[in-house]
């Protein structure tokens, strides 16, 4: 899979490129110093996954994520940063990032996160996941899936998306074809007025995870 690394620290950029290129299935096709350059390189290099830092000059990672997702919706984005600030997490998720992990993780964990996101999963470092859970725990009066005009099968699939399962894993759990699961995901996005899989997961956690 093709990976683009965006970080304003040259040492981090080069280190990630060298270490990730040691993985047989990962090819770092380019590096960027800021979100604007990352956006431009996405057009030129068509990466599968972007590793995006948060704080960068010219254009930060939050806005860089938004730009990339608006133009290249199939590119998966992992926020790779040192910051666990709630506002960064919230904005990154709102803009469509599929993962939010910390630079303190070992390189093999970062590589595994890239693979997971490439397969269609969402990936969040444990402390970040706890913060997301805390953000939605304060929401009271959670509603039934029927209040959103969902069928029981649609809810089953939404729940598994919220728990981080890929389409293939959902298909195996529910004894469905993977194409059928993809059709359900498209239907859920349309019914709930959402943009992508990450928003489906957050919707489930916020509104239906009892």
Secondary structure, 3 states (H helix, E strand, C coil): CEEEEECCCHHHHHHHHHHHCCCCCCEEEEEECCHHHHHHHHHHHCCCEEEECCCCCCCCHHHHHHHHHHHCCCCEEEEEECCCCHHHHHHHHHCCCCEEEECCCCHHHHHHHHHHHHCCCCEECHHHHHHHHHHHHCCCCCCCHHHHCCCHHHHHHHHHHHCCCCHHHHHHHHCCCHHHHHHHHHHHHHHHCCCCHHHHHHHHHHHCCC
